[in-house]
Amino acid sequence: MSWKCDECGRTLIHANQWHCCFNQEIDNLFLNKPTELLYAFDKVLCAVANFDDVEISATKNCIVFFKRQTFLVVKPMKQVLDIKFYLKEPFYGANIYKVALYGKQHEHHIRISHAEQIDDAVLKYFKASYQLFNNQ
């Protein structure tokens, strides 16, 4: 059973669950960033928005994609998007720069600077992360 925060409107798994209670417009996270990062994010957004019942919110420094749980986090940085997703097992592909155990899942990070880097393999990671948390 999910719970919606009265202050920021984010949907969370448990009542009174800790979270960064801050909401803002997604576009604010791209101010003073290369236009190419916005194009890359738009490509992520278009792909992930097609998943069933996905909620999207912008916090202080990132964009969170959520259904039952957060499955994708996009953090616009100075020159790249740092994108975090989760897989059941660690995977060390060419474009994955960091893997860490997070509970029972493995948190993976990729850094994207251009929309062309978001290919079918990357989109499969995002779909696998979505399915990991939402098909339980």
C-alpha positions in Angstrom: 0.0 0.0 0.0 1.5 3.3 -1.0 1.4 6.7 0.8 1.4 10.2 -0.6 3.3 12.9 1.2 1.0 15.8 2.1 3.8 18.4 1.7 5.5 17.4 -1.6 3.0 15.0 -3.2 5.5 12.2 -3.7 4.2 8.7 -3.6 6.2 6.5 -1.2 5.9 2.8 -0.2 5.4 3.4 3.6 3.6 6.0 5.6 6.0 8.7 6.9 8.9 7.1 5.0 12.0 9.4 4.9 12.5 11.2 1.6 13.8 14.5 0.4 10.6 16.6 0.7 11.3 19.0 -2.1 9.5 19.4 -5.4 10.5 21.5 -8.3 10.1 21.8 -12.1 12.3 19.4 -14.0 13.5 22.2 -16.3 15.1 24.0 -13.3 17.6 21.1 -13.0 18.8 21.8 -16.6 19.5 25.6 -16.1 23.1 26.4 -17.1 23.6 22.9 -18.4 24.5 21.9 -22.0 21.4 21.6 -24.2 22.6 18.1 -25.2 21.9 16.9 -21.6 18.2 18.0 -21.9 18.0 16.2 -25.3 19.4 13.1 -23.6 17.0 13.4 -20.7 14.1 13.8 -23.2 15.1 10.5 -24.8 15.1 8.8 -21.4 11.7 10.4 -20.5 10.1 9.3 -23.8 11.2 5.7 -23.3 10.4 5.4 -19.6 7.1 7.2 -19.8 5.8 4.3 -21.9 6.2 1.9 -18.9 2.9 1.4 -17.1 1.9 3.8 -14.3 5.2 5.6 -13.9 5.3 8.7 -11.7 8.0 11.3 -12.2 9.1 13.9 -9.8 12.0 16.4 -9.5 13.7 16.7 -6.1 16.4 19.2 -5.1 19.0 17.7 -7.5 17.5 14.8 -9.4 14.6 13.4 -11.3 13.0 10.2 -9.8 11.0 7.6 -11.7 8.8 5.5 -9.6 6.0 3.0 -9.7 5.9 0.9 -6.5 9.5 1.9 -5.8 12.1 4.2 -7.3 13.6 2.3 -10.2 15.5 5.1 -12.0 17.2 8.3 -10.9 18.6 10.9 -13.3 20.9 13.5 -11.8 21.9 16.3 -14.2 25.5 17.3 -13.5 27.7 19.9 -15.0 28.5 18.0 -18.2 26.7 14.6 -17.9 23.6 12.9 -16.7 24.4 10.5 -13.9 21.7 7.8 -14.2 21.2 5.2 -11.5 19.2 2.0 -12.0 19.0 -1.4 -10.3 19.6 -4.9 -11.4 19.3 -8.2 -9.6 22.9 -9.1 -10.3 25.9 -6.9 -10.8 26.7 -6.1 -14.4 29.9 -4.5 -15.7 29.1 -3.3 -19.2 31.3 -0.8 -21.1 29.1 2.2 -20.2 28.6 1.3 -16.5 31.1 3.1 -14.3 29.9 2.2 -10.8 28.1 -0.8 -9.2 27.2 -1.1 -5.5 25.1 -3.5 -3.5 21.9 -1.7 -2.3 19.8 -4.0 -0.1 19.1 -7.1 -2.2 19.7 -5.3 -5.5 22.7 -3.9 -7.3 22.7 -0.2 -8.0 24.3 0.6 -11.3 25.4 4.1 -12.6 26.0 5.2 -16.1 27.0 8.7 -17.3 25.5 10.1 -20.4 26.6 13.3 -22.2 24.7 12.8 -25.5 21.3 11.4 -26.5 23.0 9.0 -28.9 24.5 7.2 -25.9 21.0 6.1 -24.9 20.8 3.0 -27.1 18.7 -0.2 -26.9 21.1 -1.7 -24.4 20.7 1.2 -22.0 17.0 1.2 -22.4 17.0 -2.5 -21.6 18.7 -1.7 -18.3 16.0 0.8 -17.4 13.2 -1.7 -18.3 14.9 -4.4 -16.2 15.1 -2.0 -13.2 11.4 -1.2 -13.6 10.5 -4.9 -13.7 12.7 -5.8 -10.8 10.7 -3.6 -8.4 7.3 -3.8 -10.0 6.8 -7.4 -10.9 7.2 -8.7 -7.3 
